[in-house]
Amino acid sequence: MIKSKVAVVKCQSYDEKLVLEAVTRGVDLLGGTGAFVKPGEKIVLKPNVLIGSDPDKAVTTHPSLFKSVGLLFQKAGAVIQYGDSPSFGSCESNMRRSGLKQVGDEAGFQVADFDHGREISHPKALLVKKFTLANGVLDSDGVFSLPKLKTHGLTRFTGAVKNQFGCVPGFLKGQFHAKLADPHVFSTMLVDINTFIRPRLYVMDGIEGMEGNGPRNGISRHLGVLLLSKDPIALDAVACKLINLNPEFVPTSKPGEKSGLGTYHYENIDILGELIEPLIVKDFQVVRKAVPAASSGKVRTFIKNQITPRPVIDAAKCSACGTCIEMCPVGLTALDWKQLKTGKKIPRHHYNKCIRCYCCQELCPEGAITLQTPLLGRIFFRQ
């Protein structure tokens, strides 16, 4: 069996010179630019822009990495475009807020159309045979994925595989959360997106990762590495090793291997560049337990509500902006307004209707929503 290759390259800061050197070294370890592009090809860079945010908060792919990857392959003759479809707002506005638009303009990169899409057929998919994907992706010759290493409430970890969910335009993403409430089924859908798009290269920003209440409101944690690979499953597995997380706990791993997208077994991965053991952060704040399956039926729903982590709102932090209500895939039956005795209104969850997609926690701009396990769940899972 031919092993999947993952390049691990140290990079201690976002200094543009250092990042370009690290990216170049990583690409060279994987065969050089010629292994990924031909002159004249239109390549779309897909950073992680969950929502336009200050790059120093570690929510989005850093502009220095974005610029370095683009310039390296632009020099090799590729035409560089870029984009992402955050949960709300236009591609261009979120790119500007995250500092990517300014860097892209300076380097001569073009914004691709991620605000509109068209339906495609994917007969070989494990689960979802039809998708609507962004025009910018479908009109390109190839995609380079630039994920950010972060924790995630639904899938434990968000990295190379989950980054392509941003190729689904806007509010259509919420429909998948509503229809595919089970995180394992949802993760299979993510794998299906990847097996259709087949990004040619994945470059993970692990210089500053995010631990804790990710993917938006966690804490920046310095890791000082870039990870590069053609195999997103292997890349995510190596990232899991860095943060001391069993890759089997990430629900994209098994369907990803089943689909032929890659491997998460370390014995089938060849790590190039740095020795990984000295880089492992053993106390990285991430939930080190398997993701439970969602349940259906009244009895199963009752049990789920007693053991499954639930989103909880901190009234003191809540600004009553309504983002969580606006973005809830289920709508007002699961999340509506509650008036406190002080007269302040804050959102209120109805847990018997909540599908545990954690979109509210993911997108809360104030970090007012955290995931808390009920007492029975803490006893059952010994948390």
MARKENU-827345 format. One record per residue (C-alpha): x, y, z; residue number from 0; residue in three letters. Coordinates in Angstrom, 3 decimals. Example, Ala and Ser with C-alpha at 12.3 -4.5 7.8 and 13.67 -1.06 7.14 Angstrom:
BEGIN
{node {12.300,-4.500,7.800},0,'ALA'}
{node {13.670,-1.060,7.140},1,'SER'}
***
This chain:
BEGIN
{node {0.000,0.000,0.000},0,'MET'}
{node {1.274,3.486,-0.904},1,'ILE'}
{node {1.291,5.644,2.220},2,'LYS'}
{node {-0.343,9.051,2.323},3,'SER'}
{node {2.160,11.871,2.759},4,'LYS'}
{node {1.713,14.726,5.217},5,'VAL'}
{node {4.346,17.466,5.438},6,'ALA'}
{node {4.832,19.032,8.869},7,'VAL'}
{node {6.788,22.301,8.763},8,'VAL'}
{node {7.646,24.541,11.703},9,'LYS'}
{node {6.665,28.196,11.426},10,'CYS'}
{node {6.738,30.259,14.596},11,'GLN'}
{node {5.000,33.442,13.427},12,'SER'}
{node {2.947,34.995,10.648},13,'TYR'}
{node {5.891,37.019,9.355},14,'ASP'}
{node {5.322,36.899,5.576},15,'GLU'}
{node {8.884,35.888,4.765},16,'LYS'}
{node {8.841,33.025,7.264},17,'LEU'}
{node {5.430,31.790,6.128},18,'VAL'}
{node {6.418,31.829,2.442},19,'LEU'}
{node {9.583,29.869,3.257},20,'GLU'}
{node {7.578,27.317,5.265},21,'ALA'}
{node {4.914,26.900,2.573},22,'VAL'}
{node {7.603,26.503,-0.104},23,'THR'}
{node {9.382,23.865,1.945},24,'ARG'}
{node {6.147,21.964,2.550},25,'GLY'}
{node {5.183,22.001,-1.119},26,'VAL'}
{node {8.697,20.880,-2.079},27,'ASP'}
{node {8.402,17.929,0.319},28,'LEU'}
{node {5.269,16.879,-1.581},29,'LEU'}
{node {6.864,17.151,-5.030},30,'GLY'}
{node {7.002,20.887,-5.787},31,'GLY'}
{node {4.521,23.230,-7.466},32,'THR'}
{node {4.545,21.191,-10.660},33,'GLY'}
{node {2.873,18.340,-8.816},34,'ALA'}
{node {-0.192,20.530,-8.268},35,'PHE'}
{node {-0.628,23.022,-11.131},36,'VAL'}
{node {0.076,23.626,-14.788},37,'LYS'}
{node {0.665,27.123,-16.181},38,'PRO'}
{node {-2.559,28.912,-17.065},39,'GLY'}
{node {-4.812,26.888,-14.796},40,'GLU'}
{node {-7.439,28.681,-12.719},41,'LYS'}
{node {-6.923,27.727,-9.074},42,'ILE'}
{node {-9.342,28.714,-6.286},43,'VAL'}
{node {-7.987,29.129,-2.758},44,'LEU'}
{node {-10.588,28.132,-0.161},45,'LYS'}
{node {-9.617,29.608,3.248},46,'PRO'}
{node {-11.641,29.048,6.399},47,'ASN'}
{node {-13.682,32.224,6.882},48,'VAL'}
{node {-16.365,31.108,9.303},49,'LEU'}
{node {-17.322,34.746,9.636},50,'ILE'}
{node {-15.259,37.830,8.870},51,'GLY'}
{node {-13.033,38.314,11.908},52,'SER'}
{node {-9.757,39.852,13.036},53,'ASP'}
{node {-7.009,37.389,11.987},54,'PRO'}
{node {-5.411,37.633,15.441},55,'ASP'}
{node {-8.444,35.908,16.983},56,'LYS'}
{node {-7.533,32.614,15.238},57,'ALA'}
{node {-11.042,32.229,13.798},58,'VAL'}
{node {-10.012,32.457,10.148},59,'THR'}
{node {-7.121,31.365,7.965},60,'THR'}
{node {-4.415,33.994,8.412},61,'HIS'}
{node {-3.786,36.406,5.489},62,'PRO'}
{node {-0.045,35.621,5.539},63,'SER'}
{node {-0.668,31.949,4.792},64,'LEU'}
{node {-3.323,32.788,2.200},65,'PHE'}
{node {-0.950,35.202,0.454},66,'LYS'}
{node {2.027,32.844,0.553},67,'SER'}
{node {0.169,29.925,-1.015},68,'VAL'}
{node {-1.291,32.175,-3.705},69,'GLY'}
{node {2.016,33.831,-4.588},70,'LEU'}
{node {3.888,30.524,-4.746},71,'LEU'}
{node {1.474,29.056,-7.270},72,'PHE'}
{node {0.953,32.343,-9.088},73,'GLN'}
{node {4.697,32.282,-9.741},74,'LYS'}
{node {4.241,28.758,-11.119},75,'ALA'}
{node {1.818,30.150,-13.707},76,'GLY'}
{node {-1.564,29.622,-12.074},77,'ALA'}
{node {-4.363,32.204,-12.141},78,'VAL'}
{node {-5.345,32.613,-8.480},79,'ILE'}
{node {-8.908,33.161,-7.349},80,'GLN'}
{node {-10.342,32.740,-3.859},81,'TYR'}
{node {-13.494,32.640,-1.808},82,'GLY'}
{node {-15.628,31.107,0.922},83,'ASP'}
{node {-19.306,31.168,1.769},84,'SER'}
{node {-19.764,32.053,5.451},85,'PRO'}
{node {-23.064,31.416,7.162},86,'SER'}
{node {-24.294,34.949,6.494},87,'PHE'}
{node {-23.087,37.981,4.601},88,'GLY'}
{node {-21.447,38.073,1.177},89,'SER'}
{node {-18.195,36.384,0.314},90,'CYS'}
{node {-16.454,39.674,-0.447},91,'GLU'}
{node {-17.561,41.464,2.737},92,'SER'}
{node {-16.384,38.629,4.969},93,'ASN'}
{node {-13.112,38.393,3.062},94,'MET'}
{node {-12.569,42.086,3.720},95,'ARG'}
{node {-13.297,41.798,7.459},96,'ARG'}
{node {-10.841,38.916,7.782},97,'SER'}
{node {-8.078,40.831,5.979},98,'GLY'}
{node {-7.990,38.495,2.978},99,'LEU'}
{node {-9.532,40.872,0.435},100,'LYS'}
{node {-6.868,43.518,1.023},101,'GLN'}
{node {-4.071,40.963,0.636},102,'VAL'}
{node {-5.739,39.434,-2.398},103,'GLY'}
{node {-6.087,42.798,-4.127},104,'ASP'}
{node {-2.438,43.591,-3.476},105,'GLU'}
{node {-1.288,40.262,-4.900},106,'ALA'}
{node {-3.565,40.358,-7.940},107,'GLY'}
{node {-5.862,37.503,-6.833},108,'PHE'}
{node {-9.492,37.538,-7.962},109,'GLN'}
{node {-12.592,37.009,-5.811},110,'VAL'}
{node {-14.491,33.955,-7.060},111,'ALA'}
{node {-18.280,33.640,-6.974},112,'ASP'}
{node {-19.178,31.891,-3.725},113,'PHE'}
{node {-22.512,33.697,-3.293},114,'ASP'}
{node {-24.290,31.753,-6.028},115,'HIS'}
{node {-24.195,28.138,-7.089},116,'GLY'}
{node {-25.700,25.418,-9.180},117,'ARG'}
{node {-26.748,21.844,-8.583},118,'GLU'}
{node {-24.411,18.980,-9.366},119,'ILE'}
{node {-24.890,15.216,-9.413},120,'SER'}
{node {-22.564,12.970,-7.417},121,'HIS'}
{node {-23.596,9.335,-8.095},122,'PRO'}
{node {-20.581,7.876,-6.251},123,'LYS'}
{node {-21.360,9.699,-3.013},124,'ALA'}
{node {-21.841,7.641,0.138},125,'LEU'}
{node {-24.954,9.571,1.135},126,'LEU'}
{node {-25.848,12.806,-0.678},127,'VAL'}
{node {-26.059,12.367,-4.430},128,'LYS'}
{node {-26.865,15.997,-5.289},129,'LYS'}
{node {-25.386,19.259,-4.038},130,'PHE'}
{node {-25.568,22.938,-4.814},131,'THR'}
{node {-21.966,24.171,-4.904},132,'LEU'}
{node {-20.497,27.629,-5.449},133,'ALA'}
{node {-20.014,28.720,-9.052},134,'ASN'}
{node {-16.448,29.756,-8.273},135,'GLY'}
{node {-15.566,26.185,-7.327},136,'VAL'}
{node {-17.337,24.583,-10.285},137,'LEU'}
{node {-15.797,27.013,-12.788},138,'ASP'}
{node {-12.219,26.463,-11.584},139,'SER'}
{node {-9.614,23.986,-12.787},140,'ASP'}
{node {-8.756,23.067,-9.206},141,'GLY'}
{node {-9.169,23.982,-5.555},142,'VAL'}
{node {-6.554,24.437,-2.829},143,'PHE'}
{node {-8.049,24.155,0.652},144,'SER'}
{node {-6.573,26.347,3.421},145,'LEU'}
{node {-8.202,25.177,6.672},146,'PRO'}
{node {-7.602,26.476,10.186},147,'LYS'}
{node {-6.807,24.072,13.042},148,'LEU'}
{node {-9.653,24.568,15.546},149,'LYS'}
{node {-11.929,22.739,17.930},150,'THR'}
{node {-15.583,22.311,16.986},151,'HIS'}
{node {-18.656,21.625,19.098},152,'GLY'}
{node {-20.332,19.224,16.670},153,'LEU'}
{node {-17.365,17.325,15.233},154,'THR'}
{node {-14.711,17.785,17.972},155,'ARG'}
{node {-12.306,19.243,15.415},156,'PHE'}
{node {-12.603,21.272,12.243},157,'THR'}
{node {-9.840,20.984,9.694},158,'GLY'}
{node {-9.241,19.866,6.137},159,'ALA'}
{node {-12.435,17.911,5.468},160,'VAL'}
{node {-14.921,20.292,7.076},161,'LYS'}
{node {-13.424,23.323,5.317},162,'ASN'}
{node {-15.207,22.403,2.071},163,'GLN'}
{node {-18.624,22.919,3.686},164,'PHE'}
{node {-17.969,26.566,2.835},165,'GLY'}
{node {-18.335,25.641,-0.844},166,'CYS'}
{node {-22.089,25.339,-0.220},167,'VAL'}
{node {-23.594,28.817,-0.703},168,'PRO'}
{node {-24.996,30.747,2.255},169,'GLY'}
{node {-28.176,29.623,3.949},170,'PHE'}
{node {-28.194,26.261,2.151},171,'LEU'}
{node {-25.751,25.063,4.808},172,'LYS'}
{node {-28.457,25.401,7.461},173,'GLY'}
{node {-30.679,23.011,5.520},174,'GLN'}
{node {-28.067,20.282,5.858},175,'PHE'}
{node {-27.930,20.807,9.626},176,'HIS'}
{node {-31.716,20.480,9.814},177,'ALA'}
{node {-31.967,17.421,7.552},178,'LYS'}
{node {-28.847,15.628,8.803},179,'LEU'}
{node {-29.097,16.125,12.566},180,'ALA'}
{node {-26.958,13.099,13.406},181,'ASP'}
{node {-23.323,14.319,13.472},182,'PRO'}
{node {-22.103,11.076,11.905},183,'HIS'}
{node {-24.546,11.389,9.008},184,'VAL'}
{node {-23.669,15.075,8.700},185,'PHE'}
{node {-19.977,14.172,8.568},186,'SER'}
{node {-20.618,11.636,5.821},187,'THR'}
{node {-22.161,14.466,3.816},188,'MET'}
{node {-18.968,16.495,4.370},189,'LEU'}
{node {-16.952,13.603,2.978},190,'VAL'}
{node {-19.243,13.502,-0.074},191,'ASP'}
{node {-18.526,17.177,-0.772},192,'ILE'}
{node {-14.806,16.450,-0.656},193,'ASN'}
{node {-14.970,13.423,-2.930},194,'THR'}
{node {-16.717,15.574,-5.535},195,'PHE'}
{node {-14.521,18.686,-5.303},196,'ILE'}
{node {-11.268,16.763,-4.698},197,'ARG'}
{node {-9.045,19.701,-3.701},198,'PRO'}
{node {-5.568,19.174,-5.089},199,'ARG'}
{node {-3.754,20.443,-2.009},200,'LEU'}
{node {-4.598,21.105,1.631},201,'TYR'}
{node {-2.494,23.591,3.626},202,'VAL'}
{node {-3.536,23.830,7.277},203,'MET'}
{node {-2.881,26.943,9.341},204,'ASP'}
{node {-1.616,25.584,12.640},205,'GLY'}
{node {0.648,28.470,13.561},206,'ILE'}
{node {-2.049,29.722,15.925},207,'GLU'}
{node {-4.790,27.156,16.470},208,'GLY'}
{node {-7.968,27.453,18.515},209,'MET'}
{node {-8.811,25.386,21.581},210,'GLU'}
{node {-11.795,25.383,23.905},211,'GLY'}
{node {-15.090,26.872,22.720},212,'ASN'}
{node {-14.357,26.665,18.982},213,'GLY'}
{node {-14.799,27.280,16.147},214,'PRO'}
{node {-15.408,31.001,16.818},215,'ARG'}
{node {-15.157,31.716,20.526},216,'ASN'}
{node {-12.294,29.547,21.697},217,'GLY'}
{node {-8.811,30.557,22.805},218,'ILE'}
{node {-5.846,31.032,20.487},219,'SER'}
{node {-3.138,28.426,21.145},220,'ARG'}
{node {0.320,28.656,19.610},221,'HIS'}
{node {1.307,25.459,17.788},222,'LEU'}
{node {3.885,26.858,15.370},223,'GLY'}
{node {3.291,24.496,12.452},224,'VAL'}
{node {1.900,24.242,8.957},225,'LEU'}
{node {0.520,20.936,7.696},226,'LEU'}
{node {0.316,20.098,3.986},227,'LEU'}
{node {-1.061,17.078,2.131},228,'SER'}
{node {-3.066,15.790,-0.808},229,'LYS'}
{node {-4.984,13.565,1.637},230,'ASP'}
{node {-7.430,15.467,3.897},231,'PRO'}
{node {-8.188,12.470,6.115},232,'ILE'}
{node {-4.490,11.906,6.799},233,'ALA'}
{node {-3.933,15.632,7.315},234,'LEU'}
{node {-6.719,15.818,9.889},235,'ASP'}
{node {-5.370,12.685,11.596},236,'ALA'}
{node {-1.908,14.227,11.939},237,'VAL'}
{node {-3.473,17.444,13.245},238,'ALA'}
{node {-5.333,15.329,15.801},239,'CYS'}
{node {-2.029,13.797,16.848},240,'LYS'}
{node {-0.641,17.291,17.415},241,'LEU'}
{node {-3.474,18.143,19.803},242,'ILE'}
{node {-3.515,14.710,21.477},243,'ASN'}
{node {-6.905,13.709,20.055},244,'LEU'}
{node {-7.799,10.238,18.797},245,'ASN'}
{node {-8.770,10.681,15.111},246,'PRO'}
{node {-11.476,8.049,15.564},247,'GLU'}
{node {-13.335,10.631,17.675},248,'PHE'}
{node {-13.604,12.882,14.585},249,'VAL'}
{node {-16.690,11.623,12.704},250,'PRO'}
{node {-15.317,12.371,9.211},251,'THR'}
{node {-12.462,9.876,9.652},252,'SER'}
{node {-14.236,6.561,9.082},253,'LYS'}
{node {-16.530,7.608,6.202},254,'PRO'}
{node {-13.553,9.427,4.677},255,'GLY'}
{node {-11.543,6.240,4.611},256,'GLU'}
{node {-14.543,4.215,3.416},257,'LYS'}
{node {-15.028,6.595,0.488},258,'SER'}
{node {-11.399,6.304,-0.602},259,'GLY'}
{node {-10.717,9.933,0.256},260,'LEU'}
{node {-7.780,9.023,2.494},261,'GLY'}
{node {-6.609,7.238,5.638},262,'THR'}
{node {-6.603,8.123,9.315},263,'TYR'}
{node {-4.442,5.175,10.433},264,'HIS'}
{node {-1.000,6.431,11.389},265,'TYR'}
{node {0.743,3.298,10.140},266,'GLU'}
{node {-0.461,4.240,6.635},267,'ASN'}
{node {0.758,7.855,6.863},268,'ILE'}
{node {4.268,9.016,6.034},269,'ASP'}
{node {5.045,12.210,7.967},270,'ILE'}
{node {7.613,14.361,6.169},271,'LEU'}
{node {9.654,17.245,7.529},272,'GLY'}
{node {9.630,17.683,11.291},273,'GLU'}
{node {9.513,14.975,13.942},274,'LEU'}
{node {5.994,15.229,15.273},275,'ILE'}
{node {6.423,13.928,18.830},276,'GLU'}
{node {8.157,17.081,20.188},277,'PRO'}
{node {5.345,19.207,18.715},278,'LEU'}
{node {2.445,17.446,20.441},279,'ILE'}
{node {0.430,19.669,22.812},280,'VAL'}
{node {-0.908,17.153,25.324},281,'LYS'}
{node {-3.049,19.630,27.270},282,'ASP'}
{node {-4.787,21.165,24.239},283,'PHE'}
{node {-8.382,21.903,25.298},284,'GLN'}
{node {-10.583,19.596,23.202},285,'VAL'}
{node {-13.261,17.044,24.078},286,'VAL'}
{node {-11.527,13.661,23.975},287,'ARG'}
{node {-14.621,11.481,23.659},288,'LYS'}
{node {-16.465,9.936,20.735},289,'ALA'}
{node {-19.265,11.996,19.206},290,'VAL'}
{node {-22.610,10.395,20.185},291,'PRO'}
{node {-25.150,9.623,17.500},292,'ALA'}
{node {-28.380,11.613,17.423},293,'ALA'}
{node {-31.573,9.796,18.325},294,'SER'}
{node {-35.164,9.882,17.124},295,'SER'}
{node {-38.494,9.001,18.704},296,'GLY'}
{node {-39.908,10.374,21.964},297,'LYS'}
{node {-38.025,8.031,24.296},298,'VAL'}
{node {-34.736,8.428,22.479},299,'ARG'}
{node {-35.185,12.195,22.317},300,'THR'}
{node {-35.815,12.291,26.072},301,'PHE'}
{node {-32.662,10.263,26.719},302,'ILE'}
{node {-30.689,12.449,24.328},303,'LYS'}
{node {-31.769,15.562,26.221},304,'ASN'}
{node {-30.509,14.055,29.481},305,'GLN'}
{node {-27.028,13.058,28.298},306,'ILE'}
{node {-26.055,15.072,25.204},307,'THR'}
{node {-24.213,18.397,25.560},308,'PRO'}
{node {-26.588,21.323,25.109},309,'ARG'}
{node {-25.975,24.958,24.163},310,'PRO'}
{node {-26.354,27.238,27.190},311,'VAL'}
{node {-26.569,31.036,27.029},312,'ILE'}
{node {-24.738,33.278,29.499},313,'ASP'}
{node {-27.158,36.164,29.991},314,'ALA'}
{node {-24.370,38.465,31.190},315,'ALA'}
{node {-22.434,38.052,27.938},316,'LYS'}
{node {-25.436,37.987,25.593},317,'CYS'}
{node {-25.930,41.203,23.609},318,'SER'}
{node {-29.369,40.122,22.324},319,'ALA'}
{node {-28.177,40.512,18.728},320,'CYS'}
{node {-30.391,37.624,17.578},321,'GLY'}
{node {-27.722,35.932,15.447},322,'THR'}
{node {-28.393,32.558,17.074},323,'CYS'}
{node {-32.124,32.768,16.368},324,'ILE'}
{node {-31.572,33.956,12.822},325,'GLU'}
{node {-29.168,31.106,12.045},326,'MET'}
{node {-30.982,28.259,13.835},327,'CYS'}
{node {-31.873,25.643,11.165},328,'PRO'}
{node {-34.959,24.594,13.131},329,'VAL'}
{node {-36.264,28.108,13.747},330,'GLY'}
{node {-38.370,29.555,16.562},331,'LEU'}
{node {-39.600,26.141,17.726},332,'THR'}
{node {-36.079,25.449,19.042},333,'ALA'}
{node {-34.841,28.945,19.876},334,'LEU'}
{node {-36.912,32.038,20.644},335,'ASP'}
{node {-36.873,35.103,22.915},336,'TRP'}
{node {-37.271,35.191,26.676},337,'LYS'}
{node {-37.771,38.325,28.764},338,'GLN'}
{node {-35.823,38.457,32.021},339,'LEU'}
{node {-37.051,40.138,35.196},340,'LYS'}
{node {-34.634,42.952,34.469},341,'THR'}
{node {-36.552,43.675,31.275},342,'GLY'}
{node {-33.732,42.440,29.042},343,'LYS'}
{node {-34.621,39.951,26.314},344,'LYS'}
{node {-32.279,37.069,25.558},345,'ILE'}
{node {-32.663,33.975,23.380},346,'PRO'}
{node {-34.051,30.817,24.988},347,'ARG'}
{node {-33.517,27.211,23.888},348,'HIS'}
{node {-36.270,24.575,23.791},349,'HIS'}
{node {-34.127,21.485,24.167},350,'TYR'}
{node {-36.831,19.010,23.152},351,'ASN'}
{node {-36.729,20.638,19.691},352,'LYS'}
{node {-32.998,21.460,19.566},353,'CYS'}
{node {-31.193,19.146,17.118},354,'ILE'}
{node {-27.770,19.781,18.724},355,'ARG'}
{node {-26.196,21.165,15.550},356,'CYS'}
{node {-24.533,23.876,17.697},357,'TYR'}
{node {-24.856,26.515,14.959},358,'CYS'}
{node {-25.843,28.992,17.695},359,'CYS'}
{node {-22.675,28.300,19.668},360,'GLN'}
{node {-20.578,28.350,16.514},361,'GLU'}
{node {-21.787,31.737,15.321},362,'LEU'}
{node {-22.422,33.709,18.538},363,'CYS'}
{node {-20.368,36.913,18.140},364,'PRO'}
{node {-20.093,37.456,21.905},365,'GLU'}
{node {-18.983,33.967,22.939},366,'GLY'}
{node {-22.090,33.865,25.150},367,'ALA'}
{node {-23.022,30.281,24.241},368,'ILE'}
{node {-21.107,27.289,25.535},369,'THR'}
{node {-21.788,23.554,25.435},370,'LEU'}
{node {-22.636,21.988,28.776},371,'GLN'}
{node {-23.336,18.321,29.490},372,'THR'}
{node {-26.357,17.565,31.739},373,'PRO'}
{node {-25.702,15.787,35.047},374,'LEU'}
{node {-26.782,12.358,33.765},375,'LEU'}
{node {-24.489,12.727,30.788},376,'GLY'}
{node {-21.562,13.681,33.025},377,'ARG'}
{node {-22.181,10.595,35.143},378,'ILE'}
{node {-22.717,8.307,32.161},379,'PHE'}
{node {-19.655,9.522,30.259},380,'PHE'}
{node {-17.667,10.347,33.441},381,'ARG'}
{node {-16.957,13.914,32.349},382,'GLN'}
***
